[in-house]
Amino acid sequence: MSRDVTESFGSGKHRRVAGYLGSLAFHVSYVTPIFWFVELLQNQLYWKLTGAPGWTYPLSPYHWFSFESVGLWAGSVTIIWCLNFFWFLRRNVGMVKRMIIAGTACWAGEWLAGFVADRVFHHPMQVWTNAPLVYVGISAIFFWWWNVVLYELLTVDIASLGRPAPVTPEPTAPASREQPSA
């Protein structure tokens, strides 16, 4: 009944899981507030371009923003992190494909979260003005693609998603047999 040393709590498997969770927690705590403020700017930009806010929060006293949406932003950061860490980086997926896949997944997630919040919990989060899909507008996909690009700029170069930078071997020059002249 002795425990093998390789299966102890400090083993590689547990350290990897702790590393994944630590990286995810860092990204969620770092990127989520930035995304929330970017959402405010995006809604203001949409408002300036169309004359009406792109989306409203019916239960928020402010109507054009809500502090409750921070939780949804944490979920979107988690989705983007998981796609990056477990799929994109392992398969060397290019930036344009990352943007389209992750942005579209988050756009669909926004609709699903709005639908579930409204129809299941009877607590509508966001409602898009004049949008046929009610909980997200078609134009929001462009905002989501931008959010993925912003995520990449904020995290991949800074934190590298927990992956070490590739090490390139230094070229070795043959030793010179010539003696310096005096």
GIWO-V156220 format. One record per helix or strand of 3 or more residues. SS is the DSSP state (H for helix, E for strand). FROM is the first residue (numbers start at 1). LEN is the number of residues. If there is no record, write none. Layout:
BEGIN
{{SS FROM LEN} {SS FROM LEN}}
END
This chain:
BEGIN
{{H 5 3} {H 12 39} {H 69 20} {H 95 26} {H 140 23}}
END
